[in-house]
Amino acid sequence: METRMADCPLGAKCEEVKLDQSRPVLYRCPWYVQVRGVNTNTGEETDSWHCAIAWMPTLMINTANESRKGAAAIESFRNAMAGQRAQARQTPGQELLAAARKAEKRQVEWQKEDS
């Protein structure tokens, strides 16, 4: 069985050449857009023109993937912060002592530089 693309659901043509005062003019549907990027399935760069309605499923999948990546990064950051917080709770006195020693060393170094 042969498969063909149906007409535009908006009742237009994506691109159509018409004569305007005996000059050919290209009329382009505002929904006919160019999308550039990388095909995540093949890794190839894409640069193609299609109807925005046809791009919707692809772009929605891409948006979902990017949201998932952002959520994973936030979760990773949260886990790192929770681990640091737990470590700080276990040895609060030692960390404060180490920070005080660092501050003392800096102050001594600054005093040496000033004199």
Helices and strands as residue ranges (DSSP letters): E 15-20, E 23-28, E 32-38, E 45-51, H 52-90, H 92-114
